[in-house]
Structure formats: C-alpha cells, structure tokens
C-alpha cells in the first residue's frame, strides 16, 4: 500500500472520530452562562481579527499531526520534511485547513467572500510550493515564527509578491493551530524592477557616452588594420600576377591580412560588448585581465594626449565574481576621467598608473592614479554624485556609474588627492577565500 493511500485512510478515520456536542444534550451539560461568555469571547476575537488591517488566515493542522503520529507512518519522527515523499506534502496541503480569514485576506486575493478562502490550505502555496515545505519544517523544529517572501495567485489570476509571516502559538491548547499573515509588496517589487531598468539604461547610456568620447580612438583602431589589409592584399595580388608567381611571399602577405582582419574583428567585438544592452551576468573575473583589456582600449586616446599609462599588476590574484562588461566599464570610466584631467591641466609629467594588489581582509584593490590637477577639496564629497561634474562640458554620470556598479559588486570606491600631484581612485572588490597571492609585474603602454 502506498504512503498516500495509507495516509488517506488514516485521514478518513480521524475525520470520522466523534467529537463532543456541546449544544445538544449528549455528554456533559454546559452552564448557559459559560456558553454565553464563550460566544461573547468568540465575537470579540472575530471582531478583532476582522479589523486587523493585515490579511490573516487561521489555520488548523490537527488532522496532519494525527497523521504524522499514526503508527507505521512517521511515529513522531518528522526529521527532514524535504526528504519525505512528495505524497506526504501533497496530502499535508489537503489536510491542513483554513478555518477563518478576515476581510483583508478576501480583498488581497480578490475573492468573492470569506467562504472562498476556507478549506484546504494548498491554494495559498500553489505558486510557491517550497514555502509550504519550509513552513512545515519550521513548525516541526518548534520555531515560534517563520518569515519569507513568496508569490501567491489571486482569484483573478494575478500573481502577487507577498511577505508571509507564519506564527505557531506555543500554548498546549493551540499547539496545532497557526496564524498566517501576508503583506502585499507587489507594488514595491514592481517599482524596484523599474528602478533597476532605469539604472540599467543609465549604465548603458554611460557606456555609449564613453565610446563617443573614444570615437577618434575607435576610428584609428579600425582604420589601421583595414589599411594594412588593403595594402597587403594588393601586394600579394601583384606577386601572384608575375610570370613566375612568388607563392611564399604571397603566403606571408596573406597571413598578415588574416592577422589584421582578426585584429579589426577584436576591436569591433570590444565595441559590441560595450554597447550591448543585456542583463548582468556574474562569472569569475580576472581583474588583471580587465585592466590589460581596458588599457589597450584607451591606449590610442592616451597617446593622442602624450600620456603614458603604466600598469603594476600583482600576479596570482584570485578571481572576483562579477559582470565582466560592467567591471570593464568601471576601469574605462576611471581611465577616461584621468586622461581628461591630465589633458585639461597640462602637467609636465603626463602619466597614469593602474595598480592591482591584495589589500587584505578578503578584498582586491584597484588603484588609478593620475598626474593631473587633482580634485578641488570642496568637490571631493560630491565627485560621485549623479550629474555633478567639475568639467564645463561634462554630464556627470561616469563616476556615479562607477560607484553604482562597484556597490552592486559589494565593493567600495573612494578618491583622494595624492600628495603633490593628481587624483587617486581606489576600488576594492571582495574575493573568494583560499587563493594564492603572487608576485607583481609591470608594463607600460
């Protein structure tokens, strides 16, 4: 016999068990005054429940408790509910019943009346079955309360986001009863989703804006390999058109054509990555690789302003769990900010240093230090504010986006003026434990 069949049989027996009839003459006689007091108490309780502004469900789990104590089933050894048969959980949804609700619950689920919400509790968890499992686990772990966010489907078909509170009274006469309360957070979640979309659009606009500032660099990066391809292809054709074709020379030139085609393709690929509008994807990211890629991306722009970009990268750094394109955007924005600071102040030494290191306390540090004019002290507290810029032609979203992205990665970004010259931006990002820390390497572009 299956578990479900056995439990159904037990459930039927429990439902058929006689219960005292307090209103008839059978059994003990109840004092009329006690009966009136009981009815008055019930009315006060009913009035209190009806006037609570939160949706409330009164739940009776006595039938399920009897089933669990049935010999040959679980005999009180509830253990891990999640590991039990799905048949048990399905039957639990059938045997645990809603015995009372208030008007707020009726309104929340768009029901026609309270009678729609009475009976087996399963309808509450049809859209979030795992929540039912966790409530049962909490009940049998003898916890007083259980709180979590879940989804519940209203009678008009709308899926609602709610914050659920399940309370299990600890008194002996209420041991098998529970109160369920819900707070509708659908509007808040919808607003948060809209805010995330606005933020995503702003981040995307920032990337496109950064590419607009690099238009000369991009044109040069694409034009140069295409020019080489055209020249080498023409030369190879002439070698092949000779009376005695020089195949080795033509092969050498065509190899260069292929290499430059791949180079142009990589440039276009980087541009596509920066301009693509997509959801963030968290993967293990090598911060040193991010620095090398972004430094190469802005190298032509730096050379146009006679700026040297140097790298001091500590090898063996552990990966950071993050979105590769977003972290690239942070470094590009910081580098462009430094390039513009140097170009606008005209210092004698024109240099940007990008450094990575293990800063201790489970975080990698990324530092971008330039030799520009620095940031006026009165602006240091506002430099990351949206739409604040120290440049007359700046729109003030680049550094704000940096702070937003770093914050989403549970990191921090700060700025100060380095002693003697320029600004220094320091980004910290959390790392995974248990990774070796290696030596430092230096490169210049």
C-alpha positions in Angstrom: 0.0 0.0 0.0 1.4 3.4 -1.0 2.1 6.1 1.6 -0.6 8.3 0.1 -3.2 5.5 0.3 -2.2 4.8 3.9 -2.4 8.4 4.9 -5.7 9.0 3.2 -7.2 6.0 5.1 -5.9 7.5 8.4 -7.2 10.9 7.5 -10.7 9.4 6.9 -10.6 7.7 10.3 -9.6 10.9 12.0 -12.4 12.8 10.3 -14.9 10.2 11.4 -13.8 10.3 15.1 -16.6 11.5 17.3 -16.4 15.0 18.8 -18.3 16.3 21.9 -21.6 18.0 21.1 -21.7 21.0 23.4 -25.0 22.3 22.2 -27.0 19.1 22.4 -27.9 17.2 25.5 -25.4 14.5 24.7 -22.5 14.2 27.1 -21.7 16.8 29.8 -24.1 19.7 30.3 -22.6 23.2 29.7 -23.6 26.0 32.0 -25.5 28.6 29.9 -23.5 31.4 31.4 -20.3 29.8 30.4 -21.7 29.2 26.9 -22.7 32.9 26.7 -19.3 34.0 27.8 -17.7 31.7 25.3 -19.8 33.1 22.5 -19.0 36.7 23.6 -15.3 35.9 23.7 -15.5 34.4 20.2 -17.4 37.5 18.9 -14.7 39.8 20.4 -12.0 37.7 18.8 -13.8 37.7 15.5 -14.2 41.5 15.6 -10.5 41.9 16.4 -9.4 39.7 13.5 -11.8 41.4 11.1 -10.4 44.8 11.9 -6.8 43.9 11.7 -5.5 45.8 8.5 -3.3 42.9 7.5 -4.7 39.8 5.7 -5.0 37.0 8.2 -5.6 33.2 7.9 -6.3 31.0 10.9 -5.0 27.5 10.1 -5.8 24.2 11.8 -3.2 21.4 11.4 -4.7 18.9 13.9 -5.5 16.4 11.2 -1.9 16.4 9.9 -0.5 16.0 13.4 -2.7 12.9 13.9 -1.5 11.5 10.6 2.1 12.0 11.5 1.7 10.2 14.8 -0.1 7.3 13.1 1.7 4.0 13.8 3.7 2.8 10.9 3.9 6.2 9.2 6.3 8.6 10.9 5.5 7.9 14.6 6.5 11.4 15.6 9.9 11.2 13.9 9.4 14.1 11.5 13.0 14.7 10.6 13.7 16.5 7.4 10.4 17.2 5.7 12.1 18.0 2.5 13.4 14.4 2.2 9.9 12.9 2.7 7.7 11.7 0.0 6.0 14.3 -2.2 2.8 12.4 -1.5 3.1 13.5 2.2 3.5 17.1 1.2 0.5 17.0 -1.2 -1.6 15.4 1.5 -0.5 17.9 4.0 -1.8 20.6 1.7 -5.1 18.7 1.7 -5.4 18.1 5.5 -4.2 21.4 6.9 -7.3 23.6 6.6 -8.1 27.3 6.8 -10.8 27.8 9.4 -11.0 31.5 9.4 -10.0 34.6 7.5 -10.5 38.4 7.8 -11.8 40.8 5.2 -8.3 42.0 4.4 -7.5 38.5 3.2 -10.6 38.4 1.0 -9.6 41.8 -0.5 -5.9 40.7 -1.1 -6.9 37.6 -3.1 -9.8 39.3 -4.9 -12.2 36.6 -3.6 -16.0 37.0 -3.6 -16.3 36.2 0.1 -14.6 34.5 3.0 -16.0 31.1 2.1 -13.8 31.1 -1.0 -10.7 31.0 1.3 -11.9 28.3 3.8 -10.9 24.7 3.4 -7.6 23.1 2.4 -4.6 25.5 2.6 -3.0 24.3 -0.6 -4.3 27.2 -2.7 -2.0 29.6 -0.8 1.1 27.7 -1.9 0.3 26.7 -5.4 2.6 29.3 -6.8 5.3 28.8 -4.1 5.3 25.1 -3.1 8.8 25.4 -1.4 7.3 27.9 1.0 4.9 25.2 2.3 7.9 22.9 2.9 9.8 25.5 4.9 6.7 26.3 7.0 6.3 22.6 7.9 10.0 22.4 8.7 9.7 25.5 10.9 6.6 24.1 12.7 8.3 20.7 13.5 11.5 22.5 14.5 9.4 24.1 17.2 10.2 27.6 16.0 7.7 30.3 17.0 7.6 32.1 13.7 8.6 31.8 10.1 9.0 34.7 7.7 9.8 34.8 4.0 8.8 36.4 0.7 6.7 34.3 -1.7 4.3 34.5 -4.5 0.6 33.8 -4.2 -2.0 33.8 -7.0 -5.2 35.9 -6.5 -8.6 34.6 -7.7 -8.4 37.0 -10.7 -5.2 35.2 -11.8 -2.8 38.0 -10.9 0.5 36.7 -9.3 1.2 38.8 -6.1 4.5 39.2 -4.3 3.8 39.0 -0.6 5.8 38.9 2.7 4.5 35.9 4.7 4.5 35.7 8.5 3.5 32.3 10.0 3.1 32.2 13.8 2.8 29.0 15.8 1.2 29.5 19.2 3.1 27.7 21.9 0.2 27.0 24.3 -0.9 23.4 24.6 -4.5 24.1 23.6 -3.3 25.9 20.4 -0.3 23.6 19.5 -1.8 22.5 16.2 -3.0 26.0 15.2 -1.2 28.7 13.2 -1.8 32.2 12.1 -0.7 33.3 8.6 -0.3 37.0 7.8 0.6 38.5 4.5 1.9 41.9 3.4 1.4 42.8 -0.2 4.7 44.0 -1.6 3.8 43.7 -5.3 3.9 47.5 -5.9 7.3 47.8 -4.2 8.8 44.9 -6.2 7.4 46.4 -9.4 8.9 49.8 -8.5 12.3 48.2 -7.7 12.2 46.4 -11.1 11.5 49.7 -12.8 14.3 51.4 -10.9 16.7 48.5 -11.9 15.7 49.1 -15.6 16.3 52.8 -15.3 19.7 52.1 -13.7 20.5 49.6 -16.4 19.5 52.2 -19.1 21.7 54.8 -17.4 24.7 52.3 -17.2 24.2 51.6 -20.9 24.0 55.3 -21.8 27.2 55.8 -19.8 28.9 53.1 -21.9 27.7 54.6 -25.2 28.8 58.1 -23.9 32.3 56.7 -23.1 32.5 55.2 -26.6 31.5 58.6 -28.0 34.5 60.2 -26.2 36.7 57.5 -27.8 35.4 57.9 -31.4 38.8 59.1 -32.6 40.5 56.1 -31.0 37.9 53.6 -32.4 38.3 55.1 -35.9 42.1 54.8 -35.7 41.9 51.2 -34.2 39.7 50.0 -37.0 41.3 52.1 -39.9 44.8 51.0 -39.2 44.3 47.2 -39.7 42.0 47.8 -42.6 44.6 49.9 -44.3 47.2 47.2 -43.8 44.8 44.6 -45.2 44.2 46.6 -48.3 47.9 47.2 -48.9 49.0 43.6 -48.3 46.2 42.2 -50.4 47.2 44.4 -53.4 50.8 43.5 -52.9 50.0 39.8 -52.7 48.0 40.0 -55.9 51.0 41.6 -57.7 53.2 38.8 -56.5 50.8 36.2 -57.9 50.4 38.0 -61.2 54.0 37.8 -62.1 55.2 35.5 -64.8 56.7 33.3 -62.1 54.4 33.8 -59.0 56.2 34.2 -55.7 54.0 31.9 -53.6 56.0 32.2 -50.3 55.8 36.0 -50.4 52.1 36.0 -51.3 51.5 33.5 -48.4 53.4 35.7 -46.0 51.3 38.7 -47.0 48.0 36.8 -46.8 49.0 35.7 -43.3 49.4 39.3 -42.3 46.0 40.0 -43.9 44.4 37.4 -41.7 46.1 38.7 -38.6 44.9 42.3 -39.2 41.4 41.1 -40.0 41.3 39.3 -36.6 42.7 42.5 -35.0 39.9 44.6 -36.5 37.4 42.0 -35.5 38.6 42.1 -31.9 38.2 45.9 -31.9 34.7 45.6 -33.2 34.0 42.9 -30.7 35.1 45.1 -27.8 32.8 47.9 -29.1 29.9 45.4 -29.3 30.5 44.3 -25.8 30.5 47.8 -24.5 27.3 48.8 -26.4 25.3 45.6 -26.0 22.2 46.1 -23.8 21.9 42.9 -21.7 21.3 41.7 -18.2 24.3 41.5 -15.9 26.0 38.0 -15.8 28.1 37.1 -12.8 31.1 35.0 -13.6 34.7 34.6 -12.2 36.6 37.6 -13.5 40.4 38.2 -13.6 40.9 41.8 -12.6 44.4 41.9 -14.2 42.9 40.8 -17.5 40.2 43.6 -17.2 43.0 46.2 -16.6 45.0 45.0 -19.6 42.0 44.9 -21.9 40.7 48.4 -20.9 44.2 49.9 -21.0 44.6 48.6 -24.6 41.2 50.0 -25.4 42.1 53.6 -24.4 45.8 53.4 -25.4 45.3 55.4 -28.6 43.4 58.1 -26.8 46.2 58.3 -24.2 48.8 58.6 -26.9 46.9 61.4 -28.6 47.4 63.4 -25.4 51.0 62.3 -24.9 50.0 60.3 -21.8 51.9 57.2 -20.6 49.7 54.6 -19.0 51.7 52.2 -16.8 50.5 49.0 -15.1 51.6 47.5 -11.8 49.7 44.3 -11.6 50.1 41.8 -8.8 50.1 38.3 -10.3 48.2 35.4 -8.8 45.2 37.4 -7.6 42.0 35.4 -7.1 39.1 35.9 -9.3 36.3 38.3 -8.5 32.7 37.2 -9.0 31.2 39.9 -11.2 29.9 41.1 -14.5 32.9 41.4 -16.9 31.5 44.2 -19.1 30.4 46.2 -16.1 33.8 46.0 -14.4 35.4 46.9 -17.8 33.2 50.0 -17.8 34.4 51.0 -14.3 38.0 50.9 -15.4 37.3 52.6 -18.7 35.5 55.4 -16.9 38.3 55.9 -14.4 40.9 55.9 -17.2 39.0 58.4 -19.3 38.5 60.6 -16.3 42.3 60.6 -15.7 43.1 61.2 -19.3 40.7 64.2 -19.4 42.1 65.5 -16.1 45.7 65.5 -17.5 44.7 66.9 -20.9 42.8 69.7 -19.1 45.6 70.7 -16.7 48.7 70.4 -18.8 51.2 69.0 -16.2 54.8 68.5 -17.2 54.7 64.8 -16.2 51.8 63.1 -18.0 51.3 59.7 -16.6 48.5 57.4 -15.3 49.4 54.4 -13.1 47.0 51.5 -12.7 47.8 49.1 -9.9 46.2 45.9 -8.5 47.0 44.3 -5.2 45.7 42.2 -2.4 44.6 44.7 0.2 43.9 42.2 2.9 40.6 41.5 4.6 39.4 39.5 1.6 39.5 42.3 -0.9 41.4 43.2 -4.1 42.4 46.8 -4.5 42.4 48.5 -7.9 44.1 52.0 -7.9 44.1 54.5 -10.8 46.5 57.4 -10.1 47.0 60.3 -12.5 49.3 63.3 -12.6 46.5 65.8 -13.4 45.4 68.8 -11.4 43.6 66.8 -8.7 40.1 67.4 -7.4 39.3 70.6 -5.5 38.8 69.7 -1.8 35.3 71.2 -1.8 34.3 68.8 -4.5 35.6 65.6 -3.0 32.4 64.8 -1.2 30.3 65.2 -4.3 32.5 63.7 -7.0 30.4 60.5 -7.2 27.1 62.3 -7.2 25.0 61.8 -10.3 25.1 64.7 -12.8 27.8 66.5 -10.8 30.9 67.4 -12.9 34.0 69.6 -12.4 34.2 69.9 -16.2 32.2 72.6 -18.0 31.2 70.1 -20.8 30.8 67.1 -18.5 27.4 65.4 -17.8 28.5 63.9 -14.5 27.4 60.2 -14.9 30.7 58.4 -15.4 31.9 58.4 -11.8 28.3 57.9 -10.5 28.0 54.8 -12.6 31.4 53.6 -11.2 30.1 53.8 -7.7 26.8 52.1 -8.6 28.5 49.2 -10.3 31.1 48.7 -7.6 28.3 48.9 -5.0 26.4 46.2 -6.8 29.5 44.0 -6.6 29.6 44.6 -2.8 32.7 46.7 -3.1 33.7 50.3 -2.4 35.3 53.2 -4.4 36.9 56.3 -2.9 39.0 59.2 -4.1 41.7 61.4 -2.6 44.3 63.8 -3.9 47.7 62.1 -3.9 50.4 64.1 -2.1 52.0 66.5 -4.6 50.0 65.7 -7.7 46.8 64.3 -9.2 43.9 62.3 -8.0 43.9 58.7 -6.8 40.8 56.5 -7.2 40.8 53.2 -5.2 38.3 50.4 -5.9 38.0 47.4 -3.6 36.2 44.3 -4.6 35.6 41.2 -2.4 37.4 37.9 -3.4 36.8 34.3 -2.8 38.9 32.8 0.0 41.7 30.2 -0.4 43.5 31.7 -3.4 47.3 32.2 -3.5 48.7 35.7 -3.8 51.5 36.1 -6.3 54.2 38.5 -7.4 54.0 41.8 -9.2 54.6 42.6 -12.9 55.0 46.0 -14.6 54.0 47.0 -18.1 53.8 50.4 -19.9 51.7 51.4 -22.9 
